[in-house]
Amino acid sequence: MRIAFLDSWLQEVAEGSGTAAAIGGLAAALTARGHQVERLGPEGPWPRGLLLRRLWFNLTLPRRLAALADRYDLVVGFDIDGFRVAHRCPVPYVCSLKGVLADEARCERGWPRLMLWGLSLLERRNARRAPLVLSTSRYSAERIETLYGVSAERLRVLPEGIDIALWAPPDHGAPAALDAAREPHTVLCVARQYPRKRVADLLTAFGSVQERLPTARLVVIGDGPEHGALQHQVARLGLGAVVRLLGALAEDAEVRAWYRRASIFCLPSVQEGFGIVFLEAMASGLPVVSTISTAIPEVVPHGRAGLLVPPRDPAALAEALLTLLTDTELQQRCRAFGREHVKPFSWDRVAERFLETVAPLATGEP
């Protein structure tokens, strides 16, 4: 099959976070299965600025796609991309929503909230016009139905995936040795630092954790609008000696190295359409501490892969972290469960499900 991906978003995972990883992972898995995947994105240096480039790409897309229509059997538009061609695409068209912008907007403030709200109108148009809409979780599917008015009959759930070989040791005996070499009281957080990720709650909770467990350490990887405020919070709480805000790491290998060094993963987000970082954590053998919000319980089974607490509750977060940091038997049970739990999320299996889902549309079957 010849597939076009309409994708004007950032391509580097360090900048584009989970969306970049998800689109790139699916493209690679489909290519490995013998399909041709071509990404159509902004061309040339103009206009400057990501938002303007995304809008210009979509404004000029109908003419560009019409000239290339004979090259493709299927077109997939991600998020806002394709909203001008979804209802008149010359080949079968699928809208794939990696998040629900209208849902994300409610958790932000200021300019980011206004921008997400504006983009959500375009995303809504894309979803409403498309004959088939892919969502990453049952939660997101429900939000698409409610906020965008897309009928359930046109919605399908296709989870995100992960390249398990990158995150998990390939040989059978490696996990035990890896776990024995971990820093026993190090907590890792990886996130693009938007307000909805609630990294500030983790810093507040960690102050309590460190008082009761002086050997505890926290490493936060990621950049974003909240990074400066988080730096000030670390200084205000006097946590500079035990909390490291590393910013965005350019090399994925550096990120994976931290997953293998830490003992616990924590991201107390209040809005996740899926959460690829949770798959990365479980594949790496890290128990997870997070919240019961949105799609997170679908990805991280509470009490089995980790512990989930109410959102915006630093005290409950601190208790869950302390429980896992001090209970090595619970850690090991969560590690073993998590490593098995992620296997159905391999990119090859997700690509297989993608092909099965789009087959009726691509072949013209009812």
C-alpha positions as CSV (number, residue, x, y, z in Angstrom):
1,M,0.0,0.0,0.0
2,R,1.2,3.5,-0.8
3,I,0.4,5.8,2.2
4,A,0.7,9.6,2.6
5,F,1.1,10.9,6.1
6,L,0.0,14.6,6.4
7,D,2.2,15.8,9.2
8,S,3.2,19.4,9.8
9,W,4.2,18.8,13.4
10,L,7.8,18.8,14.8
11,Q,9.7,15.7,13.8
12,E,12.3,15.4,16.5
13,V,11.1,13.6,19.6
14,A,12.9,15.9,21.9
15,E,10.8,18.8,20.5
16,G,7.7,17.0,19.3
17,S,7.4,14.7,22.3
18,G,4.9,11.8,22.1
19,T,3.2,12.9,18.8
20,A,6.5,12.9,16.9
21,A,7.4,9.5,18.4
22,A,4.0,8.0,17.6
23,I,3.9,9.2,13.9
24,G,7.5,8.2,13.3
25,G,7.1,4.8,15.0
26,L,4.0,3.9,12.9
27,A,5.6,5.0,9.7
28,A,8.7,2.9,10.4
29,A,6.6,-0.2,11.3
30,L,4.5,0.1,8.1
31,T,7.6,0.5,6.0
32,A,9.1,-2.6,7.7
33,R,6.0,-4.5,6.6
34,G,6.6,-3.6,3.0
35,H,4.3,-0.6,2.6
36,Q,5.4,2.8,1.2
37,V,5.0,5.7,3.6
38,E,5.7,9.3,2.5
39,R,5.4,12.2,4.9
40,L,3.9,15.4,3.4
41,G,4.8,18.4,5.5
42,P,5.8,22.1,5.2
43,E,8.4,22.8,2.5
44,G,11.0,25.6,2.4
45,P,12.0,28.1,5.0
46,W,8.8,30.3,4.8
47,P,6.8,31.1,6.7
48,R,8.8,31.3,9.9
49,G,7.3,29.9,13.1
50,L,5.7,26.6,13.7
51,L,2.1,27.8,13.9
52,L,2.2,29.8,10.7
53,R,4.0,26.9,8.9
54,R,1.3,24.5,9.9
55,L,-1.5,26.8,8.8
56,W,0.2,27.6,5.5
57,F,0.8,23.9,4.8
58,N,-2.9,23.2,5.2
59,L,-4.0,26.2,3.2
60,T,-1.9,25.0,0.2
61,L,-2.5,21.3,0.7
62,P,-5.5,20.8,-1.7
63,R,-3.5,21.9,-4.7
64,R,-0.4,20.0,-3.7
65,L,-2.3,16.7,-2.9
66,A,-4.3,16.9,-6.1
67,A,-1.1,16.8,-8.1
68,L,0.1,13.8,-6.2
69,A,-3.1,11.8,-5.8
70,D,-2.0,9.1,-8.2
71,R,0.9,8.2,-6.0
72,Y,-1.2,7.1,-3.0
73,D,-3.7,4.5,-2.0
74,L,-4.5,6.0,1.4
75,V,-4.0,9.5,3.0
76,V,-3.7,9.9,6.8
77,G,-4.1,13.3,8.3
78,F,-2.9,13.8,11.8
79,D,-4.6,16.1,14.2
80,I,-5.3,19.4,12.3
81,D,-3.5,18.3,9.1
82,G,-5.8,17.6,6.3
83,F,-8.9,19.6,7.4
84,R,-9.2,21.2,4.0
85,V,-9.1,17.9,2.1
86,A,-10.8,15.4,4.5
87,H,-14.2,15.7,2.7
88,R,-12.9,15.8,-0.9
89,C,-9.7,13.8,-0.9
90,P,-9.2,12.0,-4.2
91,V,-8.1,8.8,-2.4
92,P,-9.4,7.2,0.8
93,Y,-8.8,9.5,3.8
94,V,-8.3,8.8,7.5
95,C,-8.1,11.3,10.3
96,S,-5.8,10.2,13.2
97,L,-6.0,12.2,16.4
98,K,-3.0,11.8,18.7
99,G,-4.6,14.0,21.3
100,V,-7.8,15.9,21.6
101,L,-6.9,19.6,21.4
102,A,-10.2,20.8,22.8
103,D,-9.6,18.6,25.9
104,E,-6.0,19.7,26.3
105,A,-7.0,23.4,26.1
106,R,-9.1,23.2,29.2
107,C,-6.0,22.3,31.2
108,E,-3.9,25.2,30.0
109,R,-3.9,28.9,30.5
110,G,-3.0,32.1,28.7
111,W,-1.7,32.0,25.2
112,P,-1.3,28.2,25.0
113,R,-4.9,27.8,26.0
114,L,-6.1,30.3,23.4
115,M,-3.9,28.7,20.7
116,L,-5.1,25.2,21.5
117,W,-8.7,26.3,21.4
118,G,-8.2,27.9,18.0
119,L,-6.5,24.8,16.6
120,S,-9.2,22.6,18.1
121,L,-11.7,24.2,15.7
122,L,-9.6,23.0,12.8
123,E,-9.1,19.6,14.3
124,R,-12.9,19.3,14.9
125,R,-13.4,20.1,11.2
126,N,-10.9,17.4,10.2
127,A,-12.6,14.8,12.3
128,R,-16.1,15.7,11.3
129,R,-15.3,15.6,7.6
130,A,-13.3,12.3,7.7
131,P,-15.0,9.0,6.9
132,L,-12.9,7.3,9.5
133,V,-11.3,8.7,12.7
134,L,-8.6,7.0,14.7
135,S,-8.3,7.7,18.4
136,T,-5.5,6.5,20.8
137,S,-7.7,5.4,23.7
138,R,-11.3,4.8,24.7
139,Y,-11.2,8.0,26.8
140,S,-10.1,10.1,23.8
141,A,-12.7,8.5,21.6
142,E,-15.4,9.5,24.1
143,R,-14.0,13.1,24.1
144,I,-14.0,13.2,20.3
145,E,-17.6,12.1,20.2
146,T,-18.6,14.6,22.8
147,L,-16.5,17.7,21.9
148,Y,-16.3,17.3,18.1
149,G,-19.7,15.6,17.4
150,V,-18.2,12.6,15.6
151,S,-20.5,9.6,15.6
152,A,-19.2,6.4,17.3
153,E,-19.7,4.5,14.1
154,R,-16.8,6.4,12.5
155,L,-14.5,6.1,15.5
156,R,-11.9,3.4,16.0
157,V,-9.4,3.0,18.9
158,L,-5.8,2.4,17.8
159,P,-3.3,2.6,20.7
160,E,0.1,4.0,20.5
161,G,3.1,1.8,20.2
162,I,6.7,1.4,21.2
163,D,9.9,-0.1,19.9
164,I,10.3,-2.6,22.7
165,A,13.7,-3.7,21.6
166,L,15.0,-0.2,22.2
167,W,13.8,0.0,25.8
168,A,13.9,-3.6,27.1
169,P,17.0,-5.8,27.1
170,P,16.7,-8.5,24.4
171,D,18.2,-11.4,26.3
172,H,16.2,-13.2,28.9
173,G,18.7,-12.9,31.8
174,A,19.3,-9.1,31.4
175,P,16.3,-7.7,33.4
176,A,17.5,-9.0,36.8
177,A,21.0,-7.6,36.3
178,L,19.6,-4.3,35.1
179,D,17.3,-3.9,38.0
180,A,20.1,-4.8,40.5
181,A,22.2,-1.9,39.0
182,R,19.6,0.8,39.4
183,E,19.9,3.8,41.7
184,P,17.6,2.5,44.4
185,H,15.9,5.8,45.3
186,T,15.9,7.7,42.0
187,V,12.6,8.9,40.5
188,L,12.5,9.8,36.9
189,C,10.0,12.1,35.1
190,V,10.0,12.6,31.3
191,A,7.5,15.1,29.9
192,R,7.1,18.1,27.7
193,Q,6.5,20.6,30.5
194,Y,3.0,22.0,29.9
195,P,0.8,22.9,32.9
196,R,-1.4,19.8,32.3
197,K,1.6,17.6,33.0
198,R,1.5,18.9,36.7
199,V,5.3,18.5,37.2
200,A,4.9,21.2,39.8
201,D,2.8,18.7,41.9
202,L,5.7,16.2,41.7
203,L,8.2,18.8,43.0
204,T,5.9,19.7,45.9
205,A,5.4,16.0,46.7
206,F,9.1,15.3,46.4
207,G,9.8,17.8,49.2
208,S,7.9,15.5,51.5
209,V,9.4,12.4,50.1
210,Q,13.0,13.7,50.6
211,E,12.3,14.7,54.2
212,R,11.2,11.1,55.0
213,L,13.7,9.4,52.7
214,P,16.9,11.6,52.5
215,T,18.5,9.4,49.9
216,A,15.7,10.1,47.4
217,R,16.6,11.9,44.2
218,L,14.5,13.2,41.3
219,V,15.5,13.6,37.6
220,V,13.2,15.5,35.3
221,I,13.8,15.4,31.5
222,G,12.0,17.7,29.1
223,D,11.5,21.3,28.2
224,G,8.5,23.5,27.6
225,P,6.5,26.5,28.8
226,E,6.7,25.6,32.5
227,H,10.5,24.9,32.6
228,G,11.4,28.3,34.0
229,A,8.7,28.2,36.7
230,L,9.8,24.7,37.7
231,Q,13.4,26.0,38.1
232,H,12.2,28.7,40.5
233,Q,10.1,26.2,42.4
234,V,13.1,23.9,42.9
235,A,15.0,26.9,44.3
236,R,12.1,28.1,46.5
237,L,11.7,24.6,48.0
238,G,15.4,24.2,48.6
239,L,15.6,21.1,46.5
240,G,18.5,22.1,44.3
241,A,20.8,19.3,45.8
242,V,18.3,16.5,45.1
243,V,16.4,17.5,42.0
244,R,17.9,17.7,38.5
245,L,16.0,19.5,35.8
246,L,17.9,18.3,32.7
247,G,15.8,20.0,30.1
248,A,15.3,18.3,26.7
249,L,18.0,15.8,25.8
250,A,18.9,15.7,22.2
251,E,19.9,12.0,22.1
252,D,17.3,9.4,22.7
253,A,20.1,7.1,24.0
254,E,20.6,9.5,26.9
255,V,16.9,9.4,27.8
256,R,16.9,5.5,27.7
257,A,20.0,5.5,29.9
258,W,18.1,7.4,32.6
259,Y,15.2,4.9,32.3
260,R,17.7,2.2,33.1
261,R,19.3,4.1,36.0
262,A,16.1,5.1,37.8
263,S,13.9,2.9,40.1
264,I,10.5,4.6,39.7
265,F,8.8,6.6,37.0
266,C,6.4,9.4,37.9
267,L,4.2,11.8,35.8
268,P,1.2,13.2,37.6
269,S,-0.5,14.5,34.5
270,V,-4.2,15.5,34.5
271,Q,-4.7,15.1,30.8
272,E,-3.3,12.3,28.6
273,G,-4.9,11.1,25.4
274,F,-2.6,8.0,25.8
275,G,0.9,8.5,27.2
276,I,3.8,6.9,25.4
277,V,6.2,7.6,28.2
278,F,4.2,5.1,30.4
279,L,5.0,2.4,27.8
280,E,8.6,3.4,27.8
281,A,8.7,3.2,31.6
282,M,7.1,-0.2,31.8
283,A,9.2,-1.6,28.9
284,S,12.3,-0.3,30.8
285,G,11.2,-2.1,34.0
286,L,10.0,1.0,35.9
287,P,7.0,0.9,38.2
288,V,4.8,3.9,37.5
289,V,3.3,6.5,39.8
290,S,0.6,8.7,38.1
291,T,-3.0,9.7,38.4
292,I,-6.4,8.3,37.7
293,S,-7.0,11.0,35.1
294,T,-8.2,10.6,31.5
295,A,-6.6,7.7,29.6
296,I,-3.9,6.9,32.1
297,P,-5.7,4.0,33.8
298,E,-6.2,2.4,30.4
299,V,-2.4,2.3,29.9
300,V,-1.2,1.8,33.5
301,P,-3.3,-0.8,35.4
302,H,-3.4,0.4,39.0
303,G,-1.8,-1.8,41.6
304,R,-0.2,-4.0,38.9
305,A,2.1,-1.8,36.8
306,G,2.2,0.9,39.5
307,L,0.1,3.2,41.7
308,L,-2.4,5.8,40.6
309,V,-3.6,8.6,42.9
310,P,-6.2,11.4,42.6
311,P,-5.1,14.3,40.4
312,R,-3.7,17.5,41.9
313,D,-2.9,15.8,45.2
314,P,0.8,16.1,46.1
315,A,0.2,14.5,49.5
316,A,-1.2,11.3,47.9
317,L,1.5,11.4,45.3
318,A,4.2,11.5,48.0
319,E,2.7,8.5,49.7
320,A,2.6,6.5,46.5
321,L,6.2,7.4,45.8
322,L,7.4,6.5,49.3
323,T,5.5,3.2,49.1
324,L,7.2,2.1,45.9
325,L,10.6,3.4,46.8
326,T,10.6,1.5,50.1
327,D,8.8,-1.7,49.1
328,T,11.2,-3.7,46.9
329,E,8.8,-6.7,46.6
330,L,6.1,-4.4,45.2
331,Q,8.7,-2.9,42.9
332,Q,9.6,-6.3,41.5
333,R,6.0,-7.3,40.9
334,C,5.3,-4.1,39.1
335,R,8.4,-4.4,37.0
336,A,7.5,-8.0,35.9
337,F,3.9,-7.1,35.1
338,G,4.9,-3.9,33.2
339,R,7.3,-5.7,31.0
340,E,4.7,-8.2,30.0
341,H,1.9,-5.6,29.7
342,V,3.7,-3.6,27.0
343,K,4.2,-6.5,24.6
344,P,0.9,-6.0,22.7
345,F,2.0,-2.4,22.1
346,S,4.9,-3.3,19.9
347,W,4.9,-1.1,16.8
348,D,4.6,-4.2,14.6
349,R,1.4,-5.2,16.3
350,V,0.1,-1.7,16.2
351,A,0.9,-1.4,12.5
352,E,-1.0,-4.7,12.0
353,R,-4.1,-3.3,13.8
354,F,-3.8,-0.1,11.7
355,L,-3.9,-2.0,8.5
356,E,-6.8,-4.1,9.7
357,T,-8.7,-1.0,10.7
358,V,-8.2,1.0,7.5
359,A,-8.6,-2.0,5.1
360,P,-12.4,-1.6,4.5
361,L,-11.9,2.0,3.7
362,A,-8.8,1.5,1.5
363,T,-10.4,-1.3,-0.5
364,G,-13.8,0.4,-0.8
365,E,-15.6,-2.3,1.2
366,P,-18.8,-1.3,3.1
